[in-house]
Amino acid sequence: MSAVPVARTVAAVALPLAWNNIVLPRLGLGVRGRTAANAGFATGYTLALRDGPNRCSRAGLRYGLLAAGVVVASYGAALAFPALRRRLGAMSDRRPEVSAVEWVTVHVPIGTVYTEELIFRGCLDPLLDKAFGPRAGALLSAASFGLWHIAPARAAGDSVPATLAVTTAGGLVLGSLRRRAADATAPALLHLALNAGGAISPRLARRIGSAFEER
């Protein structure tokens, strides 16, 4: 380990996991309360532990828009092909207790993307890279990102091992993009495209399918 203090590194890993898996579930908040609480926690966590300033660089925007464009194009292609569109339409609507518009414009960008990208790619990734080197830091941060999702997976009735595998892999992809762009803006834009597209595309698929059936 480098000169990064051990206690600071341990706290940086442990605090988000304790927050999302122990503290937040026990607060019993609704979706709006969780979004506000998550954003507040992420902001305070980053102010306390981040070394460098937050920034939105040209490289971050360029890489992020390119990656997000690939995701949007993929969703568009899936909607264009009947077999894939039917699969999308069969997916359950997982937004809780709020309208689709509110979910996509408020809770996805703030409660999920802002919170997770600020904590993991904006703060924890650079700290672990500095402490352990980029390779080990990438693995540790991705594993932490996976463990962050344990309580949400249980609450949704999802398989915890499958969720851990998927979100850890996602953490590796998002972290790799952050390192390539040297900016957390890039993975944030990709994350937003993935989650917003995942919320919108099943609804679009059902509407398109219904429109074809009415003809």
LUMLUMDO-833464 format. One record per residue (C-alpha): residue in three letters; x, z negated, y. Coordinates in pm, whole numbers, padded with zeros to 5 digits, always signed. Layout:
BEGIN
ALAXZY
...
***
This chain:
BEGIN
MET+00000+00000+00000
SER+00120+00080+00351
ALA+00125-00146+00653
VAL-00256-00159+00669
PRO-00345-00530+00619
VAL-00482-00607+00274
ALA-00768-00820+00408
ARG-00876-00543+00644
THR-00875-00286+00364
VAL-01074-00510+00129
ALA-01326-00585+00402
ALA-01359-00216+00487
VAL-01455-00137+00126
ALA-01663-00447+00051
LEU-01876-00469+00365
PRO-02069-00140+00325
LEU-02131-00205-00045
ALA-02260-00555+00022
TRP-02475-00429+00310
ASN-02650-00145+00126
ASN-02679-00305-00217
ILE-02745-00671-00132
VAL-02828-00742+00233
LEU-03045-00444+00330
PRO-03274-00454+00020
ARG-03338-00825+00079
LEU-03450-00766+00437
GLY-03766-00595+00310
LEU-03774-00342+00594
GLY-03982-00026+00610
VAL-03819+00313+00650
ARG-03801+00285+01031
GLY-03650-00060+01013
ARG-03395+00055+00754
THR-03293+00349+00970
ALA-03241+00126+01274
ALA-03059-00140+01071
ASN-02833+00114+00901
ALA-02741+00282+01229
GLY-02666-00055+01387
PHE-02453-00164+01093
ALA-02258+00164+01088
THR-02190+00143+01461
GLY-02071-00218+01446
TYR-01863-00154+01133
THR-01689+00142+01293
LEU-01624-00035+01622
ALA-01464-00321+01430
LEU-01252-00123+01184
ARG-01185+00229+01310
ASP-00836+00298+01448
GLY-00886+00632+01620
PRO-01151+00752+01864
ASN-01463+00937+01759
ARG-01435+01303+01847
CYS-01608+01634+01801
SER-01334+01895+01775
ARG-01361+02273+01761
ALA-01221+02270+01409
GLY-01477+02013+01302
LEU-01761+02219+01445
ARG-01625+02543+01299
TYR-01576+02411+00947
GLY-01900+02215+00959
LEU-02113+02505+01078
LEU-01957+02733+00818
ALA-02025+02488+00534
ALA-02377+02415+00661
GLY-02443+02789+00689
VAL-02351+02836+00324
VAL-02595+02561+00226
VAL-02877+02704+00440
ALA-02816+03050+00295
SER-02828+02904-00056
TYR-03162+02739+00010
GLY-03289+03065+00159
ALA-03178+03258-00147
ALA-03349+03006-00375
LEU-03673+03050-00180
ALA-03647+03428-00209
PHE-03636+03436-00591
PRO-03965+03342-00764
ALA-03809+03152-01055
LEU-03590+02939-00827
ARG-03874+02897-00579
ARG-04097+02759-00853
ARG-03828+02507-00947
LEU-03794+02398-00586
GLY-04171+02368-00551
ALA-04188+02146-00860
MET-03955+01891-00703
SER-04129+01573-00590
ASP-04163+01485-00222
ARG-03936+01184-00182
ARG-03983+01104+00185
PRO-04128+00750+00212
GLU-04426+00654+00429
VAL-04356+00888+00723
SER-04431+01249+00811
ALA-04201+01527+00701
VAL-04114+01602+01063
GLU-04014+01242+01132
TRP-03819+01223+00808
VAL-03614+01536+00880
THR-03560+01480+01254
VAL-03503+01103+01260
HIS-03436+00938+00927
VAL-03214+01202+00766
PRO-02985+01256+01066
ILE-02971+00891+01180
GLY-03052+00673+00881
THR-02851+00878+00634
VAL-02605+01122+00792
TYR-02500+00921+01097
THR-02477+00600+00895
GLU-02289+00734+00593
GLU-02058+00975+00771
LEU-01960+00718+01034
ILE-01882+00460+00768
PHE-01721+00672+00499
ARG-01568+00984+00652
GLY-01530+00850+01005
CYS-01382+00510+00921
LEU-01315+00434+00555
ASP-01152+00767+00463
PRO-00879+00748+00729
LEU-00816+00380+00661
LEU-00776+00430+00284
ASP-00561+00740+00338
LYS-00331+00532+00554
ALA-00324+00245+00306
PHE-00288+00438-00022
GLY-00209+00799+00066
PRO-00451+01095+00080
ARG-00498+01142-00295
ALA-00567+00781-00389
GLY-00754+00726-00064
ALA-00984+01019-00139
LEU-01068+00881-00484
LEU-01127+00527-00361
SER-01346+00640-00072
ALA-01550+00871-00296
ALA-01598+00593-00551
SER-01713+00360-00272
PHE-01957+00624-00154
GLY-02096+00644-00505
LEU-02131+00265-00533
TRP-02311+00259-00196
HIS-02604+00435-00368
ILE-02667+00182-00650
ALA-02955-00006-00487
PRO-03123+00310-00350
ALA-03109+00466-00697
ARG-03271+00160-00853
ALA-03539+00150-00585
ALA-03621+00517-00646
GLY-03624+00475-01024
ASP-03331+00715-01066
SER-03057+00691-01326
VAL-02780+00478-01175
PRO-02497+00641-01377
ALA-02618+00990-01285
THR-02652+00890-00920
LEU-02303+00742-00920
ALA-02159+01060-01068
VAL-02336+01292-00825
THR-02269+01088-00512
THR-01906+01024-00604
ALA-01857+01398-00648
GLY-02034+01451-00317
GLY-01801+01200-00155
LEU-01502+01397-00281
VAL-01641+01720-00134
LEU-01731+01564+00200
GLY-01397+01383+00219
SER-01208+01702+00141
LEU-01389+01878+00424
ARG-01306+01592+00661
ARG-00939+01620+00571
ARG-00939+01998+00609
ALA-01100+01982+00953
ALA-00931+01654+01056
ASP-01272+01555+01193
ALA-01579+01380+01050
THR-01805+01625+01234
ALA-01756+01885+00960
PRO-01884+01675+00667
ALA-02163+01539+00887
LEU-02296+01890+00948
LEU-02269+01975+00578
HIS-02440+01648+00482
LEU-02721+01717+00730
ALA-02777+02067+00594
LEU-02786+01941+00234
ASN-03028+01655+00295
ALA-03254+01825+00548
GLY-03267+02139+00333
GLY-03344+01928+00028
ALA-03638+01774+00213
ILE-03772+02096+00364
SER-03718+02358+00092
PRO-03958+02216-00172
ARG-04238+02211+00086
LEU-04156+02567+00192
ALA-04144+02675-00172
ARG-04493+02536-00234
ARG-04631+02702+00080
ILE-04475+03037-00005
GLY-04602+03012-00362
SER-04953+02932-00240
ALA-04944+03225+00002
PHE-04852+03464-00281
GLU-05126+03325-00504
GLU-05389+03381-00232
ARG-05305+03751-00205
***
